[in-house]
Amino acid sequence: MRARTHEDILKIHDSVDTVKRLSDRIIGIGPINLIGLDGILSWVPVPGLDLAYSVLAGGFILVQGARARCDATTLVAAALVLAVDAGLSLGDTVIPVLGAAADTLFQGQLYAAHMIQRNIDKTHYVEGGEAEARRNGDHARHVADMRAMKGKTRVVYLG
């Protein structure tokens, strides 16, 4: 179900952040958070476990991006990054040590989640429908509001 309110958008942003931290930010080495559940599962000797996690976490991130009405370019770029991540997870089965090391270091869910969150942050969301806003003249005001807000590049109607 697509987001209908600003609260829905905030929940989507937070849920993507949670998956991002879980997938790629659990264990820190010094000031750098380096390894997450995705990297840990790549070393577990259960075939397909890491791939299943990568596909589910990546799918969740993409669905949340679609719910937040991220633009198609962002969704395609995130999907490509997640496909590479899933490919590395599949590589764990073919070349165990090298594949696991590559999968541990490549933080695909992190990159994809950043893309989705950045797109959400650059969007000025308006509750209500675009047709009504254009009919009553509010659309021009919404575009002006978007331009007045630093970093906003597009208007999306949630109605």
N, C-alpha and C positions, 0 to 999 in steps of 0.2 A: 504494500500500500504506500502510495506517495505521501510525502510530508504535506501537511495542510496548515501547520502553524509554525511560528518561530520556535516554540518549545520542541516541536518535532525535529526541526533542523538542529537545535542544540543537542538533543538526544542522539541524533545520527552522528554528529561531530564527535561526541564523547564516546560512543560505541566504537567508532573507527579508531579512536585514540587508544581505547582499551585493547583492541585486537593488535594494534601496532606494538604496544608495550609488551603484551604477552608473547607475541611472535618473535620479537627481535630486541627486547630490552630487559630481560630478567637478570642476567648476570653481568656485573660490571668489572672491568679490569682497570683500576686507576680511575681517571675521570671519564673513561669511555664505557658506555654500556654496549657490550659487544654481542652477547649471545642471548637468544630467547628460546622459547619452546620449539620453534622450527629447527634451530641448530642442534638443540639437545636431542630431539627425536631422530635426527639424521644419524646419530651414533647408536641408537637402540637397534639391536639385531632382529627386528620384526619387519619382514618385507612389506612394503606398502604403507606402513604406519605414518612415516613422514610425508609421503605423497598425499595420503588422505587428509592429513592436517593442512598441508599447503593448499590443496584444492578447496577445502571447506573454509579456511580463513580467507583465502583470496576471493572466493565466491561471496562471502559475507561482505567484504570490503566493496566489491563491485555492486552488489545489490544495494548497499547503503548509499553509494554514490548515485545510483539511478534513482533511488527514493528522494535524494536531495536535489535531483534534476541537474546534476553536473553536466557540463557540455560533452558532446560526443568525443571530441578530441581527447579530453582528459580520461574518459572511460576507456577508450581504445588504448591509450598509452599505458594506463594502469593495468589493463588486461595483458598487454605484451610483457610488461615487467613480471606480472604474476605467472605468465606462461613460462618465462625463463626460470623463475623460482621453482615451479612445478617440474620443469625439465631437469633441474639440478637435483630435486628430490628423487626423481626417477633414476638419475645417475648413481644414487647411493646403492641401488640394487645391482647395477652393472659393474661399477668400479667402486667397491665399498669404501676404502679409506680416502681416496682422492675425491670421490663424489661427496662423501660426508664432509670433508674439509671445505670444499667449494660451497656446499649448501650452508654450512655453518657461517661462512664469511659473507655470503651474498644475502642481503637483507631485503628480499623482494616485497614482503608485506609492508615493511617500513616505508620503502620508496613509494609504493602504490597508495598507502594511506596518506602520506604527505601530499601526493597529487590531489587526492580527493579532498582533503582538509583545506588545502590552498584554494581549490576551486570554490568550496563553500565559503571561505573567508572573503573571496573576491566578489561574491554575489550579494546583491541587495535584494533580500526577499521581501515580498509584499503579500500580506494576507488578502485574499480576495481574487477576483478574476480579472484578466487583462481586458476582456471585451467591455466589462462595466467601467473599468478605469479609462479606457479610450473614449467611451460614450460620454462620461461625465467630466472629462478633461483632466482627471487625476494622473493620467499616464505621463504627461509632460512634467508634472511635479515629482513623480517617482524617479524619472530619469534625472531631473535636476538634483534630487536628493542623493542619488547614486553618484553623480559626478562630484558632489560636494563632500562625500565621504572618502577619505584617503584610502586608496587601494581597491576600491570597488570598480568593477569593470562591466558588470551586466546586471540587468533587472530580471528577476524571475517571480512570476505570480504563483501563489500557492493554491489559489481557489479553483 
